[in-house]
Amino acid sequence: MTTFFDTSAVVALHVDVAERRIAAAALDDETCVSALALTEALAVIDKLTDEAILRTDLEDAIRLQWDRYHVVPVDQRGLDTAASLLREQPIRLADAIQLAAAVRLPRPVHYVTFDPIQIPVALGLGFDVAST
């Protein structure tokens, strides 16, 4: 089974939240992510803490783990799939890009997300969803 982490799972792996346990249990040596996830994860850091040292530590942890993921590129093929998903589903552009990346992976896909908007769409795409 192919494991895919969306941005919420990438971040949850590094913060003290209940979702961390689920993300850590799903993480394996072949975990895949969309190239978009790093940009989104880094943007979220400032919303999680006001302390500069904690921001730096969190960014370092995310970047260190990033080197271990298999990254699905955001390219025209993925953007075309995202556009189709946007026409069919009530999701945001970033969600569509994440889901489009996972669509490219070999099935079955274990899709790890803590974003309630993505869950029904991921299930509709036939993914095994891990969430809260």
N, C-alpha and C positions, 0 to 999 in steps of 0.2 A: 504494500500500500504506500502511495506517495503522500507525504505530509506537506501541507502548505500553511504557512503562518501569514495572516494579514497583519496590518500595522498594530492593531490592538493586542495581538498575541506577541509580537516582537517587543512591544513596550512592557507588557505584563510580565514577561520573563525576568525583568530587571527591577521591578518595584514591589513593594510590600503590600500586595493586594491578594484577595482570595483567588483571583484568576491565575495567579502565578503558579499554583500547584498544577492546574490543568495544562498550562503551557509547558511547564517543565516535564510533565509526564508524556506529553506528545512529542517533544523535541527528540530528534534522532540525527544521525550523521548525514542523512539525505534530505533534511528539511529544506523546502523551497520557499522563496519569497518573491514578490514583485519588486522590481528595481525602484518603484515608487515608495515602497515601505520605509526606506532609510530617510528620505526627505520628510515624509510625514512624521516618523518617529522623532527625528531631531526637532521638528517644529513643536511637538507636544511637550518637550522637556520643560520649557519655560512655564507651561501651565501647571506643572506638577510640583514645583518648588520655587521659592524665592531665593534660596541659599545658593550662592555662586559655586561653592565647593561641591554641593550635591548635584548641581546641574552638570558640572564637569565630570564628576564620577559616573553619572548616568550616561552621558554621551560617550565616555570611554568604554563603558560596559556594552552599550549597544553597538558601537563600532567594532569592538573586539569580537563579539558574537557574529556580527555581519560577515566577517571574513570566513565564517564556517558555513554560511547558508549557500544554497545553490540559487542564483539570482536569475529570474525570468526577465528578460529585457522588456522595456516599454518601447515597442516598435510599431510600425504601421499595421502589421497583422494583429497585434494585441489591441491597438486603438480601434481597428475596424470591428473586432469582436465586442469591445467596450461600447461602441456606438450602437450595435445591435441590442445589447443588453439594456442600454439607456432607453431605447425606443420601446422595449417590452416590459421593463420593470421600473417600479418607483424607487430608484436608487440614485445616489450622487455619482458624479463623475469619478471620484477617487475610488468609490466602491466598485464601480464597473471595471475600472482598470485592474483592481485587485482580483476580481472574479475572472476577468478575461485571462489573466496570467495563469490562474489555476486551471482553466479550461484546457490549456495547452499541455498539461501534464498527463502522464500515463495514468489510466484508471486502474483501480479505484483511488480516489483522492480523499484524504483525511484533512478536512478544511478546519483550521483552528481560528476562531474569531470570537470576540466579545462585543461585537457591534450588532445590535438587534436588527438593524436594517438589512444586513447581509445574510443573516441566518436563513430566512425563508427562500431567498434567491439561491443560495448555495444548495439548500435541500432540493429545490426544483431542478437544479443542474445535475442532481444525482450524487452530490458529495456527501460523505459521512462527516457530519459537523460535530466538532467538540466545542463546547461553550459552557456557560453557567446556566 
